[in-house]
């Protein structure tokens, strides 16, 4: 039985996540241009989502990862985004799908799109498990969205609060007493 902390209220259960990932995989396989696909998982938050998603995309693909930092251990973005671990594969001329855990202010995604577009991929699309449009500070395109959620601080399924709760099999809201 998975650990269920008292200060986390479920928002999206594991079955809902699995069903939506199946739907996203079909959308991605049919809408991303034909040819080999490079899936770029954004660590650490998207590692579980990326693993589940790539196993369901029915086409030739390769995976790579990069790590960005904008939050540290805080629940608010610093507004400063930095790459702490870059891609190991070239993406020039390739169809690229960036997999994010959550799009909040849009600052991280805008920065990521800029640095990846400079590498001249054949196409660049973004899939995010979660989207918080009410928090957007810059306009960014998210091509595939798992769930739009209200302005709550969420954890689980790879998302964390000070590196905790990533192992929860669902998306939950941390109570204010956290």
C-alpha positions, 0 to 999 in steps of 0.5 A: 500500500503506497504511503499517503501523507496526512498533509496531501489531499488527492487531486488526480488519482493514478487511474486518471493519470494512466488513462490520460497518458494513453490518450496523450500517447495516441495524440502525440503519435498522430500529430508529431511529424513522421520520423524518429522522435527525440523525447526530452524529459525535464528532470527531476519532476517529469521523470515518472511521467516521461517513463510512462509516456514513452512506453505508450508512444507507438513509434521509433524514438530516443530519450534524453534528459536535461535538468533545469532549476528555477525553484530550489527548495521553495514553492515559488519560482525564483524567476531565474532558470538555469540548465544544471545538466544538458542534453547528451544527444544532438537534436538538430534536424530531429523532431523533439518532444519536450516532456514537462511535469508542470507549466506554471508561470511559463518562464521555465518553458519559455527559456527551454524553448529558446535554448532548444530552438537555437539548436535547430530541431526539425520540430519542437513540441511540448507535452506537460502533465499539468498546466496552471494557466492562472499563474502564467506570467509569459505566453508559452505554447503547450502542445499537449496537456494532461490536465489543467489544474487550479492554483494549488501547490501539487506533489506526487507522480514525480513532483516534489516539495523540497524533494519529498512526495515524488513517489506518490502514485497520484497528484495531490495538493499539499495543505497549508500546514505543510 
